[in-house]
Amino acid sequence: MFLDVVDLRSFYAQPLGVVTRRILGRAVRARFADVQGLSVLGLGYATPYLGAFREEAERCIAVMPAAQGVVRWPSAAPTLAALADETALPLPNASIDRVVAVHLLETTPDAAEMLREVWRILAPGGRLLAVVPNRRGVWARLDTTPFGNGRPFSRGQVVRLLRETLFTPVGWSEALYFPPVSSRWLLRTAYAWERVGGGLSLPFSGVLLVEATKQLHRPVLVRRPAFSQVLEPVFGQGVPAS
């Protein structure tokens, strides 16, 4: 079930949301470090993380699910955001080079169908960056943030879902090691939590970031023949004379 876009915007306007955007934005940017001349699409509620790509990408647009709602983005320029069904995107085949999906996989009713639509619009060699709540993290257990709503994922679940929809995972990151608490003192220590958690590769991050590339060929299933027994000829038995 999708969160309302008003609630998402309200979260990112609060001090906890501001720190979340800065820390997670660095992780997103680290995975898509070079988008020079590429087309970038943000899906779900990805606008807090798209600003870093606007000046570098050939074009950068956002599509928000119809069940969620849409807000104007950017606020002080011609709008680059649209409202659409996430399983029927109003984009041509193979027209996008990079997709950033945030607040989407865990809330969409049919994640597999949505990923098949992303596969359709991605160009050959295109890449998807999916940001999902970590099932083992604290953020997925508290519904005080958007990451505590919907279905959290383990690494194995994300891998299976991507492979079933013809994507190959090629890179992983984790972020949001600090607890989702609005204490000012705790927020001041958030960057220290990130350094320690990332440096020690602790398994309790708030979110998983998985980068996947589009497979160009559908795997072919090899089926056994209906009759697997091999029949061998029998010699020495002639046809009786008439």
C-alpha positions as CSV (number, residue, x, y, z in Angstrom):
1,M,0.0,0.0,0.0
2,F,1.4,3.4,-1.0
3,L,2.0,6.2,1.4
4,D,0.3,9.5,0.6
5,V,2.7,11.9,-1.2
6,V,1.9,14.6,1.4
7,D,3.2,12.3,4.2
8,L,6.4,11.6,2.2
9,R,7.0,15.3,1.6
10,S,6.3,16.0,5.3
11,F,8.9,13.4,6.4
12,Y,11.7,14.9,4.3
13,A,10.9,18.4,5.6
14,Q,11.6,17.3,9.2
15,P,15.1,17.2,10.7
16,L,15.2,13.4,10.6
17,G,14.2,13.5,6.9
18,V,16.8,16.1,6.1
19,V,19.6,13.9,7.6
20,T,18.1,10.9,5.9
21,R,18.2,12.6,2.5
22,R,21.8,13.7,2.9
23,I,23.1,10.3,4.0
24,L,21.1,8.2,1.6
25,G,21.7,10.8,-1.2
26,R,25.5,10.2,-0.9
27,A,25.0,6.5,-1.2
28,V,22.8,6.9,-4.3
29,R,25.2,9.2,-5.9
30,A,28.1,6.8,-5.1
31,R,26.4,4.1,-7.1
32,F,25.6,6.3,-10.1
33,A,28.7,8.4,-10.0
34,D,28.7,9.3,-13.7
35,V,25.5,10.1,-15.6
36,Q,27.0,12.6,-18.0
37,G,24.8,12.7,-21.1
38,L,22.5,10.0,-19.8
39,S,18.8,10.0,-19.2
40,V,17.8,9.5,-15.5
41,L,14.3,8.5,-14.2
42,G,13.2,8.6,-10.6
43,L,10.4,6.2,-9.7
44,G,8.3,6.2,-6.6
45,Y,9.2,9.1,-4.4
46,A,12.8,9.6,-5.6
47,T,12.8,13.4,-6.0
48,P,14.8,14.0,-2.8
49,Y,17.7,12.1,-4.5
50,L,17.5,13.4,-8.0
51,G,18.8,16.9,-7.5
52,A,22.4,15.7,-7.8
53,F,21.8,14.4,-11.3
54,R,20.0,17.4,-12.9
55,E,22.9,19.4,-14.0
56,E,24.9,16.4,-15.3
57,A,22.3,14.2,-16.9
58,E,21.1,14.8,-20.4
59,R,17.6,14.7,-18.9
60,C,16.2,13.9,-15.4
61,I,12.6,13.3,-14.8
62,A,10.4,11.8,-12.0
63,V,7.3,9.6,-12.2
64,M,5.2,9.0,-9.1
65,P,2.6,6.2,-8.8
66,A,-1.0,7.2,-9.3
67,A,-2.0,5.6,-6.0
68,Q,0.6,7.8,-4.2
69,G,0.0,11.2,-5.7
70,V,2.4,13.7,-7.2
71,V,4.0,16.9,-6.1
72,R,5.6,19.6,-8.2
73,W,9.4,19.0,-8.8
74,P,11.5,21.0,-9.0
75,S,9.7,23.7,-7.0
76,A,11.4,26.7,-8.7
77,A,11.7,25.5,-12.3
78,P,9.5,24.0,-15.0
79,T,8.0,20.8,-13.6
80,L,9.8,17.5,-14.4
81,A,7.4,15.2,-12.5
82,A,4.5,13.3,-13.7
83,L,1.8,11.0,-12.3
84,A,1.4,7.5,-13.8
85,D,0.7,3.8,-13.2
86,E,4.0,2.3,-12.2
87,T,3.2,-0.8,-14.3
88,A,2.3,1.3,-17.4
89,L,4.9,4.0,-17.7
90,P,4.3,6.6,-20.4
91,L,7.7,6.2,-21.9
92,P,9.0,4.5,-25.1
93,N,10.9,1.3,-25.1
94,A,14.6,1.5,-24.3
95,S,14.4,5.3,-23.7
96,I,16.0,5.5,-20.2
97,D,19.7,4.9,-19.2
98,R,19.4,4.9,-15.4
99,V,16.4,4.4,-13.0
100,V,16.4,5.2,-9.3
101,A,13.5,3.6,-7.5
102,V,12.9,4.8,-3.9
103,H,9.8,4.1,-1.8
104,L,8.4,1.8,-4.5
105,L,9.3,-1.9,-4.4
106,E,8.1,-2.3,-0.8
107,T,4.7,-0.6,-1.4
108,T,3.7,-1.5,-5.0
109,P,1.0,-4.2,-5.2
110,D,2.9,-6.1,-7.9
111,A,6.7,-5.6,-7.7
112,A,7.4,-8.1,-10.4
113,E,5.1,-6.4,-12.9
114,M,6.6,-3.0,-12.1
115,L,10.1,-4.3,-12.6
116,R,9.1,-5.8,-16.0
117,E,7.9,-2.3,-17.0
118,V,11.3,-0.8,-15.9
119,W,13.0,-3.5,-18.0
120,R,11.0,-2.4,-21.0
121,I,11.9,1.3,-20.8
122,L,15.6,0.7,-20.0
123,A,18.1,1.0,-22.8
124,P,20.5,-1.9,-23.5
125,G,23.1,-1.6,-20.8
126,G,20.8,0.4,-18.7
127,R,20.8,0.1,-14.9
128,L,18.4,0.1,-12.1
129,L,19.2,1.3,-8.5
130,A,16.6,0.0,-6.1
131,V,16.5,1.4,-2.5
132,V,14.5,-1.0,-0.2
133,P,14.1,-1.3,3.5
134,N,16.4,-3.9,5.1
135,R,14.4,-6.6,6.8
136,R,17.1,-6.9,9.5
137,G,17.2,-3.2,10.3
138,V,15.5,-1.1,12.9
139,W,14.0,1.2,10.3
140,A,11.8,-1.5,8.9
141,R,10.3,-2.2,12.4
142,L,9.1,1.4,13.1
143,D,6.4,3.0,11.1
144,T,7.4,6.5,12.1
145,T,9.3,6.8,8.8
146,P,8.4,5.8,5.2
147,F,10.9,3.0,5.4
148,G,8.8,1.3,8.1
149,N,5.8,0.8,5.8
150,G,5.2,-1.9,3.2
151,R,7.3,-5.0,2.7
152,P,11.0,-5.0,3.8
153,F,13.5,-7.2,2.0
154,S,16.4,-9.4,2.7
155,R,19.3,-9.6,0.2
156,G,18.2,-13.0,-1.0
157,Q,14.6,-11.8,-1.6
158,V,15.8,-8.8,-3.7
159,V,18.1,-11.0,-5.8
160,R,15.4,-13.5,-6.5
161,L,12.9,-10.8,-7.5
162,L,15.4,-9.1,-9.8
163,R,16.5,-12.3,-11.5
164,E,12.9,-13.4,-12.1
165,T,12.3,-10.1,-13.9
166,L,15.5,-10.3,-16.1
167,F,17.9,-8.2,-14.1
168,T,21.3,-9.1,-12.9
169,P,22.5,-7.6,-9.6
170,V,26.0,-6.0,-10.1
171,G,26.5,-4.0,-6.9
172,W,25.4,-3.5,-3.3
173,S,25.5,-0.8,-0.7
174,E,23.9,-0.2,2.7
175,A,22.9,3.0,4.5
176,L,21.1,4.4,7.5
177,Y,22.8,2.7,10.3
178,F,21.7,5.3,12.9
179,P,18.3,4.7,14.7
180,P,15.3,6.5,13.2
181,V,14.9,8.9,16.2
182,S,14.3,12.6,16.0
183,S,16.6,13.4,18.9
184,R,18.8,16.4,17.9
185,W,21.7,14.9,19.8
186,L,21.3,11.6,18.0
187,L,21.0,13.3,14.6
188,R,24.3,15.1,15.2
189,T,26.0,11.7,15.6
190,A,24.3,10.1,12.5
191,Y,27.4,10.5,10.3
192,A,29.5,8.8,12.9
193,W,27.0,5.9,12.9
194,E,27.4,5.7,9.1
195,R,31.2,5.6,9.2
196,V,31.2,2.8,11.9
197,G,28.4,0.8,10.3
198,G,29.8,1.0,6.8
199,G,33.4,0.4,7.9
200,L,32.5,-2.8,9.9
201,S,29.9,-3.9,7.3
202,L,27.3,-4.4,10.0
203,P,24.2,-6.2,8.9
204,F,21.6,-3.9,10.5
205,S,21.4,-1.0,8.1
206,G,18.1,0.7,7.5
207,V,18.1,0.3,3.7
208,L,19.7,-1.9,1.0
209,L,20.8,-0.3,-2.3
210,V,21.0,-2.8,-5.1
211,E,22.3,-1.9,-8.5
212,A,21.2,-4.2,-11.3
213,T,21.7,-4.3,-15.1
214,K,19.2,-5.2,-17.7
215,Q,19.5,-8.7,-19.2
216,L,19.2,-8.6,-23.0
217,H,18.3,-12.3,-23.5
218,R,15.6,-14.3,-21.9
219,P,16.9,-17.6,-20.5
220,V,15.6,-20.7,-22.3
221,L,14.2,-23.5,-20.3
222,V,15.5,-26.9,-21.3
223,R,12.8,-29.5,-21.0
224,R,13.1,-33.3,-20.9
225,P,11.4,-35.2,-23.7
226,A,8.1,-36.9,-22.8
227,F,9.8,-40.3,-23.3
228,S,13.2,-40.3,-21.7
229,Q,13.8,-44.1,-22.1
230,V,16.1,-45.0,-25.0
231,L,14.8,-47.8,-27.1
232,E,17.5,-50.1,-28.5
233,P,17.0,-52.4,-31.5
234,V,16.9,-56.1,-30.9
235,F,18.8,-58.3,-33.4
236,G,18.4,-61.9,-34.3
237,Q,14.6,-61.9,-34.4
238,G,13.5,-62.1,-38.0
239,V,10.0,-61.9,-39.4
240,P,8.5,-65.4,-39.6
241,A,8.1,-66.7,-43.1
242,S,4.6,-66.9,-44.5
